[in-house]
Amino acid sequence: MTSLKVLAASSFLALGGCSFADEVLWPAVSGDDVETSQTQAQNPPPLGDTQISGLSVDTGATSDTAVGRKVSQIRSELAALQAQIEAHSARLEQVRAETRAHAEAYHTTKAGIEAKLQVGTTPGNPQLVQAWNQSQSQLDQIARDVNNMTSLSNEIAGDAATSNYLLDTTQATFGLSGAVDQDHRQLERLQVDTNQTVVLINKLLSELRQDIARQTTYLANERSNLTTLSNAIKRGQLFGRPLASGVSNVTAEPVSAGRSAIPTGTPPLVVIRFDRPDVEYERALYTALSQALERRPASEFTVLAVAAAGGSAGNAQLAQSQSRKNAEKVFQSMSDMGLPADRVQISSTTSADVSTNEVRIFVR
């Protein structure tokens, strides 16, 4: 007989000690019958593939006029810039290859941990702890790759500034006096070469900045996932993908002052009855929370500690204290599952309608 109830509507169907609501909002889930969901692979974000190579500058003959000499100077500076950006592009391609290799190694290690946890293992398995430490180091390698990308982005931004300066200088040179027709023909070719270089550099820089932004978000999510995985190793079991993956890109509306955290008449999503030691509730709780977040990713939750009223004042105080501890335990479980702490509030109350302490989780 389970001590967990997952509720979906205001009417209840009594089945001995188990109570489930009709499957209106949330499918009914039994704490003893929940199957562990398969962890969804968190693939690393794709990296750009733009490369710059084979740049050239037209090398037509120039005159010995002041404008002709200026053309030769700009042409030389553009050739030097092209060589520099090609070197930066080659270095970026190397960093991308390293990032892909590090991400593959990280996800291989992480998948091995998850596979072992899916079938169950001993709490705090030292082999999994060692593998977790390895995955942490591999994620640190990816962080260093992102730092290298950031450094290259700064250098390529300098290349972009130089290319724009050369383009402006080329255009301004058309206005200089003392030029011959040959000078202007060379300037027109130089302007085309410079403009093409500007376009390529700006494209590479924009793509790189997008890579950095995606990789930074990916790293933050994986750090959170590793924290959840660490807690799973401590328990020796994995429920499924971290709940944070369902809410990481969603901003929930904060509860305003004076507004009730639990709207009147709202049925609880989950009721956990603590009528015996070591109540097994986490698997069914994870399933219910996952389903709630799938339907409404911006969901927030209230964990309500309900203490049985009645008896002496001392017994009532003891019941309230224990009920609060139960709620804090459930809150910690939700945090271990990857649900951000700022999505959960804890409240407490007493009720003459319960015979044993309960914890009720509400969606708001």
Secondary structure, DSSP 8 states (H G I E B T S, - for coil): --SEEE--SS-EEEETTEEEE-SSSS----TTT------------------------------SSHHHHHHHHHHHHHHHHHHHHHHHHHHHHHHHHHHHHHHHHHHHHHHHHHHHHHH---TT-HHHHHHHHHHHHHHHHHHHHHHHHHHHHHHHHHHHHHHHHHHHHHHHHTT-SS--HHHHHHHHHHHHHHHHHHHHHHHHHHHHHHHHHHHHHHHHHHHHHHHHHHHHHHHT---SS-GGGGTTT-------TTS-SS-TT---SEEEE--SSS---HHHHHHHHHHHHHH-TT--EEEEEEEE--S-HHHHHHHHHHHHHHHHHHHHHHHHTT--GGGEEEEEEEETT-SS-EEEEEE-
